[in-house]
Amino acid sequence: MIEDGLMNYKLKTTLLCCSLITGVALASTRLDVTSFKDNGLDGWEQKSFVGQTDYKLVTDNGTTALLATSEGSASGLGKKIRVDLKKTPYLNWTWKINNKLDGLDETSKSGDDYVARLYVVKSGGALIWKTKALNYVWSSNQAQGATWKNAYQPKNAAMLAVRGQEDHAGQWVTEKRNVREDLKQAFGKDFDKIDAIAIMTDTDNSEASASALYGDIFFSAE
């Protein structure tokens, strides 16, 4: 699905979802992306860039979650889902990291690794170069709230450290982000829809080990 010419360089933050163009029905007040207990990995597609990050369902303190383990790998899970950000702009999720990746410059190509990231994609359709991806990351070395352009795709992919170097591993955290506002801040224009969402734990640049847990994901009106 991805143009052969684009494979000449690694586009981890955008290629995973460039092919996720079609959507599903919208919800008025809440749109469930996934319930791992009820639906498992139904609807999720895996895309590999370097090796295979291992994704499997586990039970953590009685809760069904997705465990991602990377050993120098970079692959992610993407799901097609068209979300009307005028109706349900808030992205809600829980996550926990089991370790950090110390010493990386995450603003550089050599440091573009994350123990946990969840990102939303606005597809450019046939115009793949117009696809935009906003990465919500658990940064190991940036401050919470920091933003920067992705080192591989500075025009099309933006990074936002929802959690940063001051946050501790081993603790579940609940997040809520206004995606419409975050996209406008990142790219300077208003987006009223997104077309896909993705999860990725990757350590291909550092060749390190990392693992994280992801809980259920949904969009809401408030």
N, C-alpha and C positions, 0 to 999 in steps of 0.2 A: 504493500500500500504506500510505501514511502519511496520517493524518487531516489533512483540509484545514485544520482549525483550528491545527494545529501549525506550519503553514507561515508563520504570521504573524511568526515570529521564528526566527532562525537557530540551529539545534541541530547544529552541525557534528559534535560528538563523539558524538551518539547517533543521529541520523536515518539515517545511512548504513546502520546495521545493524538498525534497528527492524523492517525487513521480513525480516530473515534469521532465520527462526524454526525451520525444519526442519533436521534434522541428518543426519549420516552415521554409519556404524559406528565403534565405538571400537577402539582398539588397546590391548594389555595393557602393553607397555613403551615403545613409540614410536608416535607418530601424526604422519605427515607432513602438513603443511598445504599445502606447495607445494615442488616442485622446478622451478624456472624452466627449467632445461635440458631436463628430460624432459617436462614438462607445459605449458610456456608459461603462458598466463593462463587455462587451462581452469578453470571454476568461479568465476572472479572476476567480480563485477558492478560496474559503475561508477555512481556517484551524484554528480550535480553540484549544488553550492550556488550558486557564483558562477563562471561560465565553466568551462573545462576544464583541469585540470592534465594535462599530457601524460605518459602512462605508456607505456613501450616497453622491450622486452628488448634488452640490449646485452651485449657481452663486455668485461669489465674484467680485465686481467691473466690472461686465460685462463678466467675464471669467468663464467658466464651470470648476469646480475643484472637487476633491474628498475630502470630509471632513471626518476625522477619529476622533472618540471620545471614549476614554477609561475611564471607571470607575472601576479601579481595575481589569481590564481584560487583556487578551493577546490572540488576534487572528489576523491573517494577511491575505492578499490577495496575491496569487501567480499566475504567468502566464508562461506557457510553451513558450519559444522562443529561438531558437538556433541562436546565434549570432557569426559570423565569426569575431573574433577580429583582424585578419590581414587586413580585409577590413574596418570594422567600429568599431574601438576601443574606441571611445569616447561616454560616456553616458551623456546625457543632460536631465535636468529636472528642474522644479521650485517647491518650497515649502515654506510654512509659518507655524510657530508654534504660537499658541495662549497663551501659558504659558510655564513655565519651571518646572522641578522637582528638586528643590533645596535640597541639603544635601545628595544626593545619591553618593555612591562609585560605579561608573559604572563598575569598574574592578572586582567587587565582585558579587557573586550570588545574594545576597540580594539587590543589586543596579542595576541589569541588566534590567532596564526600560528605555524607550526612548520615548519622545514625538513624534519623527519622525525618521523613518529609511527606507532606500531603499537599498535592497541588491541583489547581483548577485550570481548565483549558478552554479558551475561546478559539474554536476552529476557524481557520481561514478557508476551509473547503478545498477546492482545487488549487487555490492560491496558498500553498503550504507556508510560504515565507511570511504570510500575514497571521499565522497562528500565534496566539499569545498564551503564555503560561505564567501563572503566579504561584511560586513555591512557598508554602508555609513550612519552615524548617525548625528543627530543634538543633540550634547551632552549638557546637562545642567550644567555639572561640570568639564569637561575636556577642555583643551585649544584647539583652532582650530588647526588642523593638527596632534593632538595626535593619536597614534595608540596603540592598546593593544589586547591581545588574549581574546576571549570570555571566561567568567568564567565557563561556562558549557561545552564548547567544545574547549579547548585551541589548540588542534591539527588541528581542521577542520574549525574553524570559527574565523575570524579576524574582528576587529572593527577599523574604521577610522572616526575621528571627522571632517567631512567636515565643520560643524559649531560647535562653542564651547560656553563656558560660557560667552565670551565677546560679543557674537552676541545677538541682541535684538529680542524679540518676537514681533509679530504683523506686520512684514515686509516680503513681498515676496522677495525671493532670487533666482537667476538663477545660476545653477551649471553646470560644465562640468568636467568630470574626464576621464583620460585615464585608462580604466579598465584593459587592458593588463599589463600596467606598475604597477598598484596598486596591482594586483594579484601576480605578480612576487615579488614585495616588501614584500607582506604579507606572502607568502608561499615558497619563494625561488626557484620557478620554473616557466617556461614559459607556459602559457595557451593560446592556439590559438582559443578556443571557450568557450562559456558558454551556459547553457541549460535552464535557467529560471531566472526570476526576481521577486522580491517580495516587498511588502509594509507592514509595520507594525507600529502601535502605541500601546504601551503596558505599563501597570502600575500594573501588578499583584503582583509584589514583594513589592512595596511601598503602594499598595492599594490607590493610589492617583488618581486624575482626570487630564486628559490631552487631548488636541485636537490640530490637525494640518490639514493643507490643502496641497494637492499634485496636481500639475499641470501636463500637458502632458509630456510624456517621450519618448525619441527616442535616437538611436545610430547614429553616424555620422563618416565619414572618417576623418574629421578635426575638 
